[in-house]
Amino acid sequence: AIVIVTPVNNIAYSGGPESDEGQLSDGVNATLSFDKVESITVTGTGVAGGTATISGTNADNDISFTGTGADDFTVSVDGGPAVQYNNFSIANLNGRAGDDDIDLDLSNVTVTAINVSGGAPTAGGGDTVTLTGTVVGDAPTYTPGTANSGSFDTNTLATPVSLTNVEG
């Protein structure tokens, strides 16, 4: 298990070639590379605007996001460890290249913003974003933007989920 309490307000996760490999960087301290890890917890400062940026690889990725509490959530890339992020109000999910599947469970989401980028377009089937939730009367709405972007909102989200470069 890896437990990180970062003295800064931002953290970046990049997936590795295997599902239990990757890197974590806060932009100040040395980058932490890991291999064969089963659990990771990252705790931020709790200052508003704290950002967790999670990036897949340039291959086809499966990224799963689940809200777990106030400014807390877990993210798993390609079946790897579900990284628990605490005290981050913004989640940036980057699929990069490849035909990515990004699943968002919005049942317990209280973060300020979720930004999803599918990454560079591919010639294959494209990216897929799936949103689920359990709140009755959420009134979900999708607002298209450009050809590969838009936003998804409910009456319980603080701000709409932003979707960019999600081709499909």
C-alpha positions as CSV (number, residue, x, y, z in Angstrom):
1,A,0.0,0.0,0.0
2,I,1.1,3.5,-0.7
3,V,-0.2,6.5,1.3
4,I,0.7,10.0,0.2
5,V,-0.1,13.2,2.1
6,T,0.9,15.9,-0.4
7,P,1.8,19.4,0.9
8,V,0.6,20.9,-2.4
9,N,-2.9,21.2,-3.9
10,N,-2.4,19.2,-7.1
11,I,-1.5,15.6,-8.0
12,A,-1.1,13.8,-11.3
13,Y,-1.4,10.1,-11.9
14,S,-0.2,8.4,-15.1
15,G,-0.9,4.8,-15.8
16,G,1.9,2.4,-16.7
17,P,2.3,-0.4,-19.2
18,E,0.7,-2.9,-16.7
19,S,-2.4,-2.2,-14.7
20,D,-0.6,-2.2,-11.3
21,E,2.2,0.2,-12.6
22,G,2.3,4.0,-12.9
23,Q,3.5,7.3,-11.6
24,L,2.3,10.0,-9.2
25,S,3.7,13.5,-9.2
26,D,2.7,16.6,-7.2
27,G,5.0,18.9,-9.3
28,V,7.2,19.7,-6.3
29,N,8.6,16.5,-4.9
30,A,10.3,13.7,-6.9
31,T,8.0,11.6,-9.1
32,L,6.9,8.4,-7.5
33,S,7.0,5.4,-9.8
34,F,5.3,2.2,-8.6
35,D,5.0,-1.4,-9.7
36,K,2.9,-4.3,-8.3
37,V,0.9,-2.0,-5.9
38,E,-2.5,-3.0,-4.7
39,S,-3.7,0.1,-3.0
40,I,-2.9,3.9,-3.1
41,T,-4.4,6.7,-1.0
42,V,-3.5,10.4,-1.9
43,T,-4.6,13.1,0.5
44,G,-4.5,16.7,-0.6
45,T,-4.5,19.9,1.4
46,G,-8.2,20.5,1.2
47,V,-7.8,24.0,-0.2
48,A,-10.5,24.8,-2.7
49,G,-9.4,24.1,-6.3
50,G,-7.2,21.1,-5.4
51,T,-6.9,19.1,-8.6
52,A,-6.3,15.4,-9.2
53,T,-5.4,14.7,-12.8
54,I,-5.6,11.0,-13.8
55,S,-4.2,10.0,-17.2
56,G,-4.4,6.7,-19.0
57,T,-1.9,5.5,-21.6
58,N,-2.0,5.9,-25.4
59,A,-3.6,2.5,-25.6
60,D,-7.3,1.7,-25.2
61,N,-8.0,2.4,-21.5
62,D,-10.8,1.6,-19.1
63,I,-11.1,4.4,-16.5
64,S,-13.5,4.1,-13.6
65,F,-14.4,7.1,-11.3
66,T,-16.6,6.7,-8.2
67,G,-17.5,9.5,-5.7
68,T,-16.9,8.5,-2.1
69,G,-17.6,11.7,-0.1
70,A,-17.0,15.4,0.1
71,D,-14.2,16.1,-2.3
72,D,-13.2,12.4,-2.2
73,F,-13.3,9.8,-5.0
74,T,-11.6,6.7,-6.3
75,V,-10.2,6.2,-9.8
76,S,-9.0,2.9,-11.3
77,V,-7.2,2.7,-14.7
78,D,-7.3,-0.6,-16.6
79,G,-8.4,-2.7,-13.6
80,G,-5.4,-1.4,-11.6
81,P,-5.6,-0.3,-8.0
82,A,-8.5,1.9,-7.1
83,V,-6.6,5.0,-6.1
84,Q,-8.4,6.9,-3.3
85,Y,-8.2,10.7,-3.6
86,N,-9.1,12.7,-0.5
87,N,-9.6,16.5,-0.4
88,F,-9.5,17.2,-4.1
89,S,-12.4,19.3,-5.5
90,I,-11.5,18.9,-9.2
91,A,-11.0,15.6,-11.0
92,N,-9.4,15.7,-14.5
93,L,-9.7,12.3,-16.3
94,N,-7.6,12.0,-19.5
95,G,-7.9,9.0,-21.7
96,R,-5.2,10.1,-24.1
97,A,-5.1,8.3,-27.5
98,G,-6.9,5.0,-28.0
99,D,-10.6,4.0,-27.8
100,D,-11.2,4.7,-24.1
101,D,-14.1,3.6,-21.9
102,I,-14.6,6.1,-19.1
103,D,-17.2,5.2,-16.4
104,L,-18.4,7.8,-13.9
105,D,-20.5,6.7,-10.9
106,L,-22.1,10.0,-9.8
107,S,-24.1,8.5,-6.9
108,N,-22.0,10.1,-4.1
109,V,-20.2,12.9,-6.0
110,T,-19.7,16.2,-4.2
111,V,-16.6,17.4,-6.1
112,T,-16.7,20.9,-7.6
113,A,-15.8,19.7,-11.2
114,I,-15.2,16.6,-13.3
115,N,-13.5,17.2,-16.6
116,V,-13.2,14.2,-19.0
117,S,-10.9,14.3,-22.1
118,G,-10.9,11.3,-24.4
119,G,-7.7,12.4,-25.9
120,A,-6.5,12.3,-29.5
121,P,-9.1,10.9,-32.0
122,T,-8.5,7.5,-33.3
123,A,-9.6,5.7,-36.5
124,G,-11.2,3.0,-34.4
125,G,-14.6,3.0,-32.6
126,G,-13.9,6.1,-30.5
127,D,-14.3,6.8,-26.8
128,T,-17.3,5.9,-24.6
129,V,-18.4,7.8,-21.5
130,T,-20.9,6.1,-19.2
131,L,-22.6,8.0,-16.4
132,T,-24.5,6.2,-13.6
133,G,-26.2,7.4,-10.4
134,T,-28.9,6.5,-8.0
135,V,-30.5,9.8,-7.0
136,V,-34.2,9.9,-7.8
137,G,-35.3,13.1,-9.6
138,D,-31.7,14.0,-10.7
139,A,-33.1,15.5,-14.0
140,P,-30.1,14.6,-16.2
141,T,-29.4,16.8,-19.2
142,Y,-26.7,16.6,-21.9
143,T,-25.8,19.8,-23.7
144,P,-23.7,19.3,-27.0
145,G,-20.8,21.5,-27.6
146,T,-18.5,21.0,-30.6
147,A,-18.5,17.7,-32.6
148,N,-16.6,15.8,-29.8
149,S,-17.5,17.8,-26.7
150,G,-20.4,18.8,-24.4
151,S,-21.5,18.7,-20.8
152,F,-23.7,16.5,-18.7
153,D,-25.5,18.0,-15.7
154,T,-28.0,17.0,-13.0
155,N,-29.7,19.0,-10.4
156,T,-27.4,17.5,-7.7
157,L,-24.0,18.2,-9.3
158,A,-22.1,21.3,-8.3
159,T,-21.0,22.0,-11.9
160,P,-21.7,20.0,-15.1
161,V,-19.4,17.2,-16.1
162,S,-17.3,18.6,-18.9
163,L,-16.6,16.3,-21.9
164,T,-13.9,17.1,-24.5
165,N,-12.3,15.1,-27.3
166,V,-14.8,12.3,-26.7
167,E,-15.2,10.9,-30.2
168,G,-17.3,8.0,-31.0
